[in-house]
Amino acid sequence: MTSTSLSVPVIAIVLLSMVLVVPSDAHQAGSGWTYPPACCKGKDLGGDCDAIPAAGVRKGTRGFSVTLRPGDHPLATRNHWFFIPYGNEIPSGDGDYHICLHPTEDNVNCFFAPPDTI
């Protein structure tokens, strides 16, 4: 066997390991639970998930009203108001509210609410 034929499988294993390891970090909440991959696109792609202050979330008759101010989420550069109809929320894994913004800060990809508020 030549050294070239040995290096191809090694390179393939290294590349596969990198692909399998890196995405899991992009889907971790600060408290340690994992966001669904469909929700978290990673900061490098222009969208991300993060916890948001409970003070900015109100329950109404038809859904959640979410107010984000700069600093409430890493991607929020201005004030935002989002309406999340009941049934579109996902139970959070840590009892906090979280939101995923993608492809821009103007778009909610996923919204997580504490299970006891659903």
C-alpha positions as a Markdown table, in Angstrom:
| # | Residue | x | y | z |
|---|---|---|---|---|
| 1 | Met | 0.0 | 0.0 | 0.0 |
| 2 | Thr | 1.3 | 3.5 | -0.8 |
| 3 | Ser | 1.3 | 6.4 | 1.6 |
| 4 | Thr | -1.3 | 8.1 | -0.6 |
| 5 | Ser | -3.9 | 5.3 | -0.1 |
| 6 | Leu | -3.4 | 5.5 | 3.6 |
| 7 | Ser | -3.8 | 9.2 | 3.8 |
| 8 | Val | -7.2 | 9.3 | 2.0 |
| 9 | Pro | -9.1 | 7.3 | 4.7 |
| 10 | Val | -7.4 | 9.3 | 7.5 |
| 11 | Ile | -8.4 | 12.6 | 5.9 |
| 12 | Ala | -12.0 | 11.2 | 5.5 |
| 13 | Ile | -12.2 | 10.2 | 9.1 |
| 14 | Val | -10.9 | 13.6 | 10.3 |
| 15 | Leu | -13.3 | 15.5 | 8.1 |
| 16 | Leu | -16.2 | 13.3 | 9.2 |
| 17 | Ser | -15.3 | 13.8 | 12.9 |
| 18 | Met | -15.3 | 17.6 | 12.4 |
| 19 | Val | -18.7 | 17.6 | 10.8 |
| 20 | Leu | -20.2 | 15.4 | 13.6 |
| 21 | Val | -18.7 | 17.5 | 16.4 |
| 22 | Val | -19.1 | 21.1 | 15.3 |
| 23 | Pro | -22.9 | 21.2 | 14.7 |
| 24 | Ser | -23.7 | 20.0 | 18.2 |
| 25 | Asp | -22.1 | 23.1 | 19.7 |
| 26 | Ala | -24.3 | 25.3 | 17.5 |
| 27 | His | -27.4 | 23.8 | 19.0 |
| 28 | Gln | -26.6 | 24.0 | 22.7 |
| 29 | Ala | -28.5 | 26.3 | 25.0 |
| 30 | Gly | -26.5 | 28.1 | 27.7 |
| 31 | Ser | -28.1 | 25.9 | 30.3 |
| 32 | Gly | -27.0 | 22.7 | 28.5 |
| 33 | Trp | -30.1 | 21.4 | 26.7 |
| 34 | Thr | -30.0 | 21.0 | 23.0 |
| 35 | Tyr | -32.1 | 23.0 | 20.5 |
| 36 | Pro | -33.6 | 21.0 | 17.6 |
| 37 | Pro | -31.3 | 21.3 | 14.6 |
| 38 | Ala | -34.2 | 22.6 | 12.5 |
| 39 | Cys | -34.4 | 25.6 | 14.8 |
| 40 | Cys | -30.8 | 26.7 | 15.3 |
| 41 | Lys | -29.0 | 27.6 | 12.2 |
| 42 | Gly | -25.8 | 28.8 | 13.9 |
| 43 | Lys | -24.4 | 32.3 | 14.2 |
| 44 | Asp | -22.3 | 31.9 | 11.0 |
| 45 | Leu | -25.5 | 31.4 | 8.9 |
| 46 | Gly | -27.2 | 34.6 | 10.2 |
| 47 | Gly | -29.6 | 33.1 | 12.7 |
| 48 | Asp | -29.3 | 31.7 | 16.2 |
| 49 | Cys | -31.2 | 30.6 | 19.3 |
| 50 | Asp | -30.8 | 32.1 | 22.7 |
| 51 | Ala | -32.7 | 32.6 | 26.0 |
| 52 | Ile | -34.7 | 35.8 | 26.2 |
| 53 | Pro | -36.0 | 37.7 | 29.3 |
| 54 | Ala | -39.4 | 36.4 | 30.6 |
| 55 | Ala | -40.3 | 40.1 | 31.2 |
| 56 | Gly | -40.6 | 40.5 | 27.4 |
| 57 | Val | -43.1 | 37.6 | 27.0 |
| 58 | Arg | -46.9 | 38.0 | 27.6 |
| 59 | Lys | -49.6 | 35.4 | 27.2 |
| 60 | Gly | -52.7 | 36.7 | 25.5 |
| 61 | Thr | -56.0 | 35.1 | 24.4 |
| 62 | Arg | -54.6 | 33.7 | 21.2 |
| 63 | Gly | -50.8 | 33.4 | 21.8 |
| 64 | Phe | -47.6 | 34.8 | 23.1 |
| 65 | Ser | -46.5 | 38.4 | 22.5 |
| 66 | Val | -42.8 | 38.7 | 22.5 |
| 67 | Thr | -40.9 | 42.0 | 22.8 |
| 68 | Leu | -37.2 | 42.0 | 22.1 |
| 69 | Arg | -35.0 | 44.9 | 22.8 |
| 70 | Pro | -31.3 | 45.3 | 21.8 |
| 71 | Gly | -29.4 | 43.1 | 24.3 |
| 72 | Asp | -32.3 | 40.7 | 24.9 |
| 73 | His | -30.9 | 38.4 | 22.2 |
| 74 | Pro | -27.5 | 38.4 | 20.5 |
| 75 | Leu | -29.0 | 39.3 | 17.1 |
| 76 | Ala | -31.5 | 42.0 | 18.2 |
| 77 | Thr | -30.1 | 45.3 | 17.1 |
| 78 | Arg | -33.4 | 47.2 | 17.5 |
| 79 | Asn | -36.8 | 46.8 | 19.1 |
| 80 | His | -39.0 | 43.9 | 17.8 |
| 81 | Trp | -42.5 | 42.6 | 18.6 |
| 82 | Phe | -43.5 | 39.1 | 17.6 |
| 83 | Phe | -46.7 | 37.2 | 17.9 |
| 84 | Ile | -46.5 | 33.4 | 18.4 |
| 85 | Pro | -49.9 | 31.7 | 18.2 |
| 86 | Tyr | -50.6 | 29.0 | 20.7 |
| 87 | Gly | -49.6 | 25.6 | 19.3 |
| 88 | Asn | -46.5 | 27.1 | 17.5 |
| 89 | Glu | -44.4 | 27.2 | 20.7 |
| 90 | Ile | -42.0 | 24.3 | 21.7 |
| 91 | Pro | -41.5 | 23.3 | 25.3 |
| 92 | Ser | -38.1 | 24.6 | 26.5 |
| 93 | Gly | -35.6 | 22.3 | 28.1 |
| 94 | Asp | -34.7 | 24.5 | 31.0 |
| 95 | Gly | -37.9 | 26.4 | 32.1 |
| 96 | Asp | -36.8 | 29.6 | 30.3 |
| 97 | Tyr | -38.1 | 31.4 | 27.2 |
| 98 | His | -35.9 | 31.0 | 24.1 |
| 99 | Ile | -36.2 | 32.3 | 20.5 |
| 100 | Cys | -34.4 | 31.4 | 17.3 |
| 101 | Leu | -34.1 | 34.2 | 14.8 |
| 102 | His | -33.4 | 33.2 | 11.2 |
| 103 | Pro | -32.6 | 34.2 | 8.5 |
| 104 | Thr | -32.5 | 37.7 | 10.0 |
| 105 | Glu | -33.4 | 39.3 | 13.3 |
| 106 | Asp | -36.8 | 40.0 | 11.9 |
| 107 | Asn | -37.8 | 36.4 | 11.5 |
| 108 | Val | -38.7 | 33.9 | 14.3 |
| 109 | Asn | -37.7 | 30.4 | 13.3 |
| 110 | Cys | -38.6 | 28.7 | 16.6 |
| 111 | Phe | -40.0 | 29.9 | 20.0 |
| 112 | Phe | -39.6 | 27.9 | 23.2 |
| 113 | Ala | -41.7 | 28.4 | 26.3 |
| 114 | Pro | -41.5 | 26.8 | 29.7 |
| 115 | Pro | -43.7 | 23.7 | 29.8 |
| 116 | Asp | -45.8 | 25.1 | 32.7 |
| 117 | Thr | -46.8 | 28.1 | 30.6 |
| 118 | Ile | -48.1 | 26.0 | 27.6 |
